[in-house]
Every structure is written in structure tokens, then in C-alpha cells.
Amino acid sequence: MKHTCLIAIGILFAMMAAAPALASSATLPKTILYGAAYYPEYEPVDRIEKDAQMMQAAGIDVVRIGESTWGTLEPQPGVFDFSDIDRTLAAMNRHGIKVIIGTPTYAIPAWLAREHPDVLVVTAQGRAKYGRRQNMDITNPHYLAAARRVVVALVDHVRDNPAVIGYQIDNETKAYGTSGPNVQKAFVAAMRRKFGTLDALNTAWGLNYWSNRINRWQDFPDVTGSINASMSNAFAAYQRGLVTHFLAWQAKLVRAHARPDQFITQNFDLGWRGYSYGVQPEVNQWRAARALDVAGVDIYHPTQDKLTGADIAFGGDLARSLRNGQNYLVMETEAQGFPDWTPYPGQLRLQAFSHLASGANMVEYWHWATTANAAETYWRGILSQDYQPNAVYREAKTIGADLRRLGPTLVDMTKHNQVAIYVSNTALSAFDAFRIHADGQWIGYNQIMRPFYDALYRMNVETDIISPDSKVDLDKYKLIIVPALYAATDAQIQRLNDYARRGGHLLYTFKSGFSDQNTKVRYTVQPGDISKAAGVVYHEFTIPHDVSLAGDPFNVGKKGNTIRWWMEFLKPTTARIITRYQHASWPAYAAITENHWGKGEVTYVGFMPSRAILAKLMARETAEADVKPRLPDVHFPVIVRGGTLHNGHAVRYLLNYSRNPQNVTTPFAGTELLSGRAIHAGQTIHLGAWGVAIVESSVGP
């Protein structure tokens, strides 16, 4: 069995190498799609025709179906029942609604677990039990054989239906902690290929510590018991690679059976803190997205008084950046969601247009109607359990009506952002292996990164989210923010430093450059290879208590002038000191420095700023880099996002994230698309509570 599992993993890797990055003939409708996930098999009565009628009336023009239906599509091995699929497709065809077919491989049927219990994933906690979804080993040959059979049967059955425009492969795919003997044996083989000798591996990972040294390959230990971050993070990277290869395998399989014009996507999800928050630690989405025709994303966020739009914007900016600026699909977002997320009147509209403002070509709710059973009984769709029209449905109808009219104009907006945030799965894993404990909590990578993004968002500076795997020219950006690049190759740091040398403005934060790609601390004065470009060194660091910035240089007051979470004792070599720490015992150390490097500038921030300091610091950095917001002197709660329409005109989305009405004066003339009224230069646009305006003009950006 182990040999067979290794072959299965090898097949995944081989198919990834052979998989094309893009099916050039795949197409999407040239309009904004508006839809919902739809599960007629969950419904208490047969109401497919009624649902389709209500969807059509609401302007819903696309549904995703099928991704949770393996147990009903294939009730016994090799025995298929597509009756629910057929009836749904027939109803959607009658009402002019397009369909995205989800391959049902993320939730295995009971018979597969009974016949082949080895398909259930083995994690550090042991073998999973049947019941929950995503409980399988994605490298298991029995799972892969069954997945191939159902995917091929489903795609062959639906491919010629005119309603089917594309496929979502799997669902929020991850490796699910798979770490059984088969996966670990394949991992050891991969490390043997990578390092060649055990001496090289032991040196790279520092395994002499606590007698962890491996002297024979057959002595390689169970990685789930490791206390060595280098080993653990190498295995985490390997697991991310399994996801990349699995999705490439399934994309190639679907592409071989689908119509050439049908697209392939995947609904990537984000790091989670009770809602979509940061970089996904379990998937390298930049690599995984290469096998797709278009990236998809699931974005969930608080509403009511906690609705800021930052989570919508971050998820959109990340999804758009996965394929170097290509527009993306919002495969899932909430309509009602958790009980405490029931939206205020107007928020559903605000949220929908906020997705479009980041470059979405589709907004699709999870889901159409609330299920009456099992784990998600209280995660509500557009309709509640009574399946009757409600306030959310009526508001959705207004969005659908606007998108029927404006979708062809708003689709395929392009952005030319001048700022990027540089993120890294490797740095995330390494940082989180040594989380900071401060203020009574454990601080992880995403909690460092997101506040920098949020500060730019609130001042209406749009950003791309790039990674070491992005196929992007850094020189297109005026400013690149690099938060907590704890682990990186020499080449990655050199690439960033060279960007600054050529004239870019680069900002590094604390805990950057500390370790190499193997999470081995660099044997050098810190911050390692960043030191010369930044013109600064440090030897000591601490968790700060009652430390501020000397003289309150950002004028944020005593409460805001706070040093949080981490503090490096910076000593400039060639850098200028922007500000110093204020502390009785450490009065001399620099806190923020700036260094001329070639034609550019490198700023180094040795601590975690408060939100108030971050706002001022980001204003300073963008001004020095000559980056301007989309509208001068407009900031949160009014958010302005936009780009260039396919007709060459500029578009600006004005979004009011407040219950209080806001007024925005526009320096340009144009047309407000939702109302159709002309806008004159210098005119004030009124935004009601949670209000939206969309202004098209011939003046950019």
C-alpha cells in the first residue's frame, strides 16, 4: 500500500508538470455575474421551478451546484444518478440562468469510507472519522480513483448543456493535515532529492539540537512530533505542494472532458479569525492558481456596525493578484450568514458593489436558501428556513436589477496600483512557529501584516498583494511594504533590495530577514541581508512594556503613541533616524530609520506600531513615494476604489461604511451610473447610510 501511495503522489506531481496554465479558449460572459450556491438536494420539498422563478425575478443569472453532492450523484460505486442535476439544469435553462458545476470531491460518500477506510486522512491526531467534510487524504490512490470516476462522469454528463459555463474544482482545498506513513515517506523522498545528503539536511535544519540529528535515511522520524521549526515548515511547504498538484491534476482532468469554452476556477479561502482575514497558511495560492482559467475566492466578514469593507478589499486584492491582475470571481460571500451578521438595510448593496470595486467579475452568495439540517442550520442564505421573500431578498433584487443594466459596462475593470504588500507562505509558517506572546495573546503573521494593509485601505491607497511566486515586475510599484519577512531566500531579499536600488521605495518591518528559507537563523548581524540596504543593524530585541516614541513624532497623543508586541534596538550605520524609542533604560536606540540605497529609499520599522502611528506612518511613506489616493482628503468611512473600464474610461466606486450620511466633492465630471445623473467637476455627491455611488468619467486614474 505504501508503494501504491507513493505512486499516487508521483502521479499528482507529474500531472502538475504537464498541466497547462491556461486554456486559452475558455471564456466568461462579458458582464458581471450575480448568483448563489444552490442545493436542491437539501430542500425540504421539491421547489426547483419556484426557486428558479424567484432567482430570475431577483436578477440572479448564475448558480453554482454540485460540489457537495457526491453521495447523491454516486449512491454506489460506479452507479450514477444525475436526476437532481438534470432537473436543476433544465429549470435554469428555462429561466436564463447560467450554471457553474462544482466537482464533488471535497465531501466523500459513506460507501467510499466503508470500502476503503484508508481514504480517511491520518493527521497528527490520528485517523479521521467519517462525518465531517474534507476528511480524506488527497494523495490516497483509492480516493483519487474514485474522484476521477465521479469527476469524469459528471463533466461528461453536463458538458454539452448550454447552461453550463464553467467548473469549480473541489472546494476550499487544503491538505487537511495529511501526515500518514505514505505522505511522510514521500516527503522524505522529496527531501532526499532536494538536499542530496543527510549532512546537507542536518546542517540546513540544525538537527544537532537535542540529538535530533538524522544519520540514516531510514531513521527519519515522524515529522508530527518534531520540535524543529525547519523540519516542520519544510513539511508544511510540502503539504502546500500537495494541494497545488491535486488542483492541477483535477483541472487537467476536467479540461480534458469539458467544452473548450468552459472555464475552470477554484474557490480559494483566506486565513480565518472568525472571518476571512489574512493569507491562507495551508495553500500557496499563487502557485495553485496557475492551473486555473480564473481565480475564485470565498470572502466572509462581519456586518452591522463592524462592517468596514477592509476584509472585502483585502480578499479581493489578494484574489486579483493571484493571476497578476486578472479579474476574479467571488464564489462565496454571505447574504445573511451567522445570526450576528444579519445585514442592516443597505449593507447588502454596499457589500456587492465593494466586491466589484476590487475587480470582481462575479458576486455569488453562499447560499440561496438556508438548510434545515446538520452543521450549517444557522448559516443563513438569501432566504431563511421558510423560503419566503424577505428583506435580504428584496435588497438582492435591487442589486440584480442594477447589474442587468450595468454589468456589461462594469465587467473587466483593470487596476494599475502603485503600492504592493509583499507576503510569503514561507515567512508565515516560520513566523507562526515562533509567535509573539504580548498583551495577553499570541500574535501571528497575519496580525502583523493586516494592519499595514488596513492603514493603506483607510486612506484610500489601493494595493496589490504579491508573493515570491508572483510573476510581476516589481518596478511597476512606487512603494512595496514588506511585513515580517521572517524567512526568505537570499535571492528574494536581493530582489527586493535591488528594486530599491533602481529607485523604488521599500519598507521592511521588524522580524524580517532573520532566517533563511529553512527557518534557520542567519549567522550574521541582523537584519541579515537587509542590513546594508536599510543601513541599520541590531543585536538585541524585547517585548516592549510602557515604551513610546520620543516626542510623539506622529502627533497621535499619549494613548496612540504606543510601541506594541516587538521592539528591535536599532543602530544606524548609514541610515537616518526618523524617530527613537522613549524609555528610561533604552533612550538611545532608533525605532524607525530611512536609508538612501542606490536611486531609492529603504525604510526600516523596528516595532509594531499602534493603529494611530500606522496611519501617520503610511501617510508619510506614500507621500515620500509620490503615491496619491484616488481622491484627495477623502478617507474612511468613505472608501474610494476604482480602475479603468474596458471602454477606456475611469470608474470610481464611492462607498460609505457608516450609518451616517457622507458628502464627497468630486474634482472630475462624469456620470453616476446607478442613478444615471450627470456629475459636474466640483459637485458634491451625497452618500446615505451605507450608501454607494459609481462614477464613470473620461478622467483617470
N, C-alpha and C positions, 0 to 999 in steps of 0.2 A: 504493500500500500504506500509506503514512504516513497518508493521508486516511482510509482504512478503519480503521486502528488507532485514530485519534483518535475516530472514530465509536463504535468498540467501547468505549473508555474512557468516552465520554459516556453510552453506554447503561448502563454499570455505575453511574455517578453518578445517573442519572435513576431507575433502578430502586431504588436505595437510598432516594431521597426518597419513593418510593411504597410501600416495603415496610412492612407493619405491624410494630409492635414485638413483638406477642404474639398468637398465635392462641388466643383465649380458650377455645375448646372442646377444645384439646389437653389430654390427661390422662396422668398417670403412675400406675402401680399404687400402691395405698396400703399399701406395705410396702417394706422395704429390699430392693433388688435385689442379687443376688450372682452374678457372672458372669466371663466370659473372652472375649477376642477369639478367633475360631475361623476357621481357614483350611484347609478340607478339600482345597483345590486344591494345598496344599503337601505333603500327606501322602504317604508312600512307598507306601501301599496304601489301598484303599477301605475305610474303617472308620468311616463316618459313624454308623451304627447303634450300633456299640460305643462310640464317643465319647459319644453322647447318653445311653446307658445309664450310663456312668461319671459323666457330669455330673449326671444325675438322682440317682444314689446319693450324690454329694457335696453335694447341696443347691444346685447351680448352677441358677439359674432364668432366666438371661438370657445370650445371646451377642450379640456384635457381629460381623457378617460383611460381606464385600463391598467394603470400602474399598480393597483392594489388587488388585482383580480385573478391571480394565478390559480387559487383554489377553486374558482368557479369556471375559469376558462379550460382548465385541465383537471377535471374531477378525479380521474385515474390516469396513471402513466400512459401517455400516448392517445388518450381519449379526450377529444376536444369538444367543447360546447361554446359556440360563439353567438348564441341566440341573443344575449343581452347586448353584445357589441353590435350585432346586426340591427336590432331594433333601435338602438341609440343612433347609429349612423343614418338609418332611414328617416328618423324624426328630425335629426339635424339637417339632413339634406332638404327635407320639405320646408324648413324654416330658414334656409340660407345661412346656417351656422357651420363654420369650419371646425375640424377636429384634429387635435394632436393626440396621437396614440402613445401611451406610456407603456414601455415594456415592463412586465410584472415581476421582475426578478429580485426585488428587494424584500419580498414577503413570501416565503416558501410555503407550499401546501403541506398539510399534515402527513399525507402519504409519503412525501419525499423524506421527511424526518424519520418516519417509521421504517421505511425500506432501507434508508442509508443514514443511520444516526450520526455517521462521521461527518455529514454535511454541517452539523451544528458546530459553530465556531468554538475553538478552545482558546481561552484567554488566560490571563494571569490568575483569574478567579476560578478556572476550571471550565468544563464544557457547558455551553449554554443549554437551557431547557427550551422546549418548543412553546410558543405562545406569542411572544413579542415579535415584532418585525426586525429585520436587519440582524438576524441571529445566526447567520450562516458564514462559512469560510469561503470567501470568494475565490480561493485557489483550489478548492476541492474538486476532483475530476467528476464525481457523481453530480455535484451541483452544476458544474459547467456544462456537462452533457445534457442535464435536464433543462438548464437555462437556454442552451442553444435550441433544443427541440421546441420549447414554447415560443421563443422569440421568432424563429423561422416560421412556425405555423401561424402565428398571429400576423406577422408582416405579410406573408403570402396571402392570407385571407383578406386583409383590408387594403392592400397597396393600390388596387385599381378603383377603389371607391373615390368618387370625385370630392367628397367632403374632407378626406384625409390630406392634410398639408404637410405634416411632419411627424417626427417621433421624438419623445423624451426617453433617453436610455436610462434605465434604472431610476433611482430616486435618492437624492442626497447621499450619494455613495461614499462609503468610507471602508477602511479595512476592518472595522469593528473589533479592534484589539486582537486580531488573529495572531496567535503565537504558539500554535501546537507544534509537535515534533516535525511535521512536514515543512512548515514555514520556517522554523528555526534551522533546519538542515539546509534549506535553500538559501537562507541568509548567510550561513557560514560559507557556503559555496561562493556566494557573491563577494563576501569579504576576502576570500582566498584569491579570487580573480583580481580584486581591487588592490590588495596590499602585496600579494605575491608570497611574502614570507611572514612567519609569526613574529620575527624580530621587528619587522616594519610595523606590524599591527600593534604589538606591545608598546613600542615607542610612541606611536601616534596616539594611542589611547591612555598611556600612562598606567599600564596594568601592573607595574611592580607594587603599586599601593595595596596594602593589606593582603599581600600574597595573591593578588588576582591574576598574576601572570599566567599566560597560557603557553605551555611548552610543546604540546602536541595538538594537532587539529582535532583529533578525536576526544580531547579533553575540553573542548569548547563548552562552557557552561550554559545553562538555561538563562537566557537574557532577561527573563522576567524577574529574576532575583538580583539583578545587578545593582550595585551602588555606585557604578561608574557612569557618569553622565555621557562620556564619549561613546561607550557601548550602547547605552540606552537610546541616545539620539541618533546613532547610526541605524539602529533597528527601527526607530520611528521614521527615519527617512526611507528606509527600505519598505516599510508598510505604506507610506505615501506613494512609493513607486508601484506597489501592487494595485493601488486604486487607478493610477494613470494607465497601467497596462490593461486592467479589466475594462475600463471605459473605452479604450482604444479597440480592444477585442470586440466589445459589443457594438461599437459604432461601425466597425468594418463589417460585422455580421449583418446588421440592419441595412447598411448601404448596399450590400450585395443583393438584397431582396426587395428593397424599396424602389419606387419610381425615381428616376433621376432628378425630378424637380422637387422631391420631398426633402425637407431639411432634417437635420439631426441636432438635438440640443441635450442639455443635462441641467437639472435644477440644483446648482451648487448652493449650499447653505454657508452661513458665516459662523465665526466664533460666537458663542452663546453666553449671555449673562442674564438669563431670564427673557431675553430678546436678542435679535441679531445685533452683534456688537463689533466684532473685530475680524482679523484674519483667521481663517479656518486652520486649526493646528494639524488636522488629520489628513489634509489633502493639499498637494501642490497644485492649485487650481490653474496657474499659468501654464503648467505643463499639460495637465489633463484637458484643458480647453483646446489644445491643438488638434485633437481628433474630431472636433465638432464643426458644424457649419455656422453655428451661432451659440453664444454663451447664454445660459439661463441662470436665474438666481431666485432664491427664496428670501424675502425680507419681511421680518416681523418686528413690531415696535410698539411701545406704549402709545396710548392716545390720551384723550381728555386733556387735563392740564399739563400732562407730561409730554405732549406731542411737540417736538422741536423740529422735526424734519431731518435732524442730523443722521439718524440711523438709515433713513431712506436714501439720503445723499451718499453716505459712505458706501452702502451696499451697491448703489448704482455706479459710483465712481470705480469701485473695485471690479464689478462685472464688466463695465465698459473697457477697463484696462486689460482684461484677461486676453483679449484678442486685439490689443494695440489700437484701441479707439473705436472698434466696431460696435454698433448699437446692439443692444441685448434684449432679452425677454424676461420680464418678471413673471416667473412661473407660478409663484405663490406669494400672496400677501393677505393680511387679514381683512375681512369685511367687518365682522363683529369680534371674533376671536375670543380670548379669555373674558370672563364676566367683567373684569375691571377695565377692559379695553373697548366696551361699547362706545362707539364714537359720538361725540357731540354733533348736533346738526351742522353741516358744512364741512366737517373734517374728512368725510369720505371723498368729497370732491377735491379738497386740498391735497390729500394723500395721493390720489390718482394723478393729478397734474404734477405733483412733485416728482413722481417716478419719471414722467415724460421729460421733466426739466433736466434730469441727469442723463438722458439719452435712451430711455426705454422705448422699444417699439411695440411692446405689449404689456398690459397690466391684467393679471389673472388672479382672481381671488381663490383662496382656499377656505371655503369651498362654496358650492351653490347652496346646499341646504344641510342643516345640522343633523348629524347622525343620532340615532336613538339608542345606540348600543356601544358598550366597551369603553376603551380608554379615552376617546375623544368626544364623549357625550356633551361636555360643556365647552368644547371649542366650536363656536357657532359660525355658520356661513352667512351668506346674504340673507337667506331665510332661516327662521328659527324652527323649533321642532314641529310647529303647526303647519309649516309650509305655506303660510299665507303672506300676501304682500304686507310689508311693514315699512317703517321709516327709512331703514337702510336700503331696502329695495327701491323705494321711491326716489331716493337720492341717487342710487346707481342709475336709474333711468335718465336722470338729467345728464350724467356723465356720458352714457351711451349715446344720447341724442347729440351732444356736442362732438363726440368723436366720429359719429357718422358723417358729420359735416366737415370737421377739421382734420380728421385723420390723414387724408391724403396730403394735406399741407404740412402737418407736423412730423410725419414719419421721416426717419433717416436724418435727423438733425446731427450735425457734426460739431465737435468741440476742438478748440485749439488752446488748451490750458497752458499757462506759463509756469505752473508750480506742480511739483510731484512730491509725494511721500514715498520713500523707499522702504519697503517691508521685505521680510525674509522668513520663510518657514524654518530655515536652519537656525537663525537667530532666535526665533520664537521658542523652539524646542530647547535651545541652550539656555536662554534666559529663564524659562519656566522651570528648568531643572534646579535653579538656584533663586527661586522667587524671593523678593524682598519682603521682610516682615516689618511693617511700620504702621503706625496709627491703628494698631489692633487688627490688622488684616494682612493677608498675603497678596502682594502686588505682582501681577503677571505682565507679560509683554504687551498685550493689547491695552492694558490700563495705562501704560506709558505712551503708546502710540496714539490712541484715540484722542486724548486731549489736545494734541498738536493739530490733528485734523479738525477737531471741533472748533478750535480757535480761529482757524482759517475760514471755516464754514460760516461762522457767525459774523465775520467781517466781509462776507461775500467774495472771497477769493476761491475760485474753483480749483480743484486739484485732480491729478491722475494718481493712481495707486500702482506703483511699479515695483518689480522684484528683480533679483538677479537673473530670473528666467524670462524677463520681458524682452521682446525683440524691438527695442526702442532706442532711438538716438537721444542720449542724454542732453545733447547740446540744444535741443528744441525747448528746453526749460530754462527760465531765468533763475529759478530757485529750486533746490532739492533739499527736503528735510529728511534726515536720517535718524530716526529714533531708535535708541537701544540696539544697535547692530552688534550684539554681544558676540556672535560667532560669524566669521566671514573668511573667505579665502584672501590671500594676498592680492590676487588678481582683481577681486571685487573691490577691495579698498583702493587699489591703484586706479581702477576705472573711475571711481568717484573722485579721487584726488585729481586725476587728470582732467576731469570735467571742470573742476575749479581752476586748474592751471590755465585752461583755454579761455577762461573768462566767466565761468558760472559762479553763482553764489551758493555755497554749500553750508548746511548747518548740521553738525553732529551733536548728539546728546550724550550724556553720561552712559557708562557701561557699553560703549561702542569700541570695536576693535580689540576687546580684551582677550578673546580666544580665537583660535583658528577654526576651520570648518569641522574639525574633530572635537570641538569643545575642549581643547587643550589650551591652557593659558599661555599666551605668548611670553617667551623668555626675553623680556626687554622692558625698558621703561615704558609705562603706559602713558597714553593710549596706543601703544604699538605703532603700526604703520600710519596711523592717523597723525601721530605726534608732529612730524616735520611739517605737513601741510597745515595743521592747525596752529603750529608754533607754540605748543604748550605741552607740559609733562605733569604727571602726578605720581606720587609714591604711596599716598595714604588716602583712605576714604572712611566714611562712617555713616550711620543712620542719624540724621540731624534731630536735635531737640532744642527748641527755642532759638533757632538760627534764622536770621533775616538777611536782607541785602542792605549794605551800609548806605545810609542816607536816603532810603526809599527812592531809588533812582527812577522807578517807573511810576511814581506818584499814585500808588494804589492803596495807601493807608496802612495802618498797623496790621489789621486783620488780613489784608491781601498780600502784604509783603512777607510771605512765608516760604521757607525752604522745606520741601517735603521729601520724604522717602529715601533719598540718597544724596550724598554730598562728597564730591571729589575735591581734594586740596590742590587746586591748580596752580602751577608755577609757569608763567610765560617764559618762552625762550625768545621768540621773535614777535609774538602776538601782542596786541594792545589789550589792556584790561578795560572791559566795558563796565563791570561792576565787581565789587568784592563782597565777601560774606561779612556779616556783623555778628561777632561772638567774642566774649571776653577772653577766651583762651585761644581763639583762632582768628585774630584780626587781620592777618596779612595775606591770606590766600585769595586768589582770584576765583570768581564764580562763573563769569561769562567772559570769554575772550574773542577777539577777532583778528585774523591774520591775512595779510596780503599773500597770495600764493599765485605766482605767475601773473596772469591777467585778471584773476578772480579773487574771491574772498572766501575764507573758511571761518565760520563761527563755531565755537565750542561751548556747550552749556553743561556745566558740571553737576547739576542738581535737577530735581523735578520741580518746576515752577508751580505756583498756585495758578488757579484759573485766571485770576486777575493779572498776574505777571505774564502769563502766556499770551493773553490778549494784547498787551502792550509789546511784548517781545515779537510776536508775529507781525504786528503793525510796523515795528522797526525794520524787521528783516525784509518784508515785502517792499517797503519804501526804498531801502538800500538797493534792492534788486530791480527797482523800477517796475514792480508789479502793481497794477491798479485794479481795484474791484470793479465789478460790472457797472455799478452806479456809485458816484462819489457820495460820501457821507450817509450812506444807507447801510444799516446793519440790523442784526437780529433785534426784534422779532420779524422784521421784513427781510426775506431772503430773495435774492435776485440771481437766477441761473439762466443759462441760455446757450446759444451757439448760432450756427448758420444753417438755414433751411436749404433743401435741395434746389430751391429756386434762386439761391444766392443771397437772399435777404437775411438780416439778423432777426433773431427772435429772443425775447426776454420774458421769462416767467417771473411774475411778481407774486410772492407767496407770503401771506400774513399768518405767522404762527402765534396768534394771540386772539383772545376773546375780545380785545379792544380794537376798534377800528383804527386804521392807519392811513396816512396820506403820503403819497410818493410823487415828487416832482420829476418829470422826465425831461432830460435835455435834448431829446430827439423827437421827431414827428413819426407817425406811423398809424397803424390800425390795431385797435384792441379786438382780438379775434373772437372772444367769447360773446361780446355784445355787438361787434361789427362797427363800432363807432370810431370816427377819426380822432387821432391824438395829435395835438399840436406841440411843438417844442416849448418847454416851459410849463406845460399843463400839469395840473395836479390830478393824479389818479387816486380815487378813493377805494380802499380795500376794507370791506366789512369784516366782522369777526370771522376768522379762519378763511378769509377771502382770497381769491385768485384773480389775476389779470394776466393775459398773454398778449404781448405787444410785438407785432411784426413791423420792421422798418427797413429801409434801404441802407441805414447807417449801422456799421458794426463796431466792435465785435458784439 
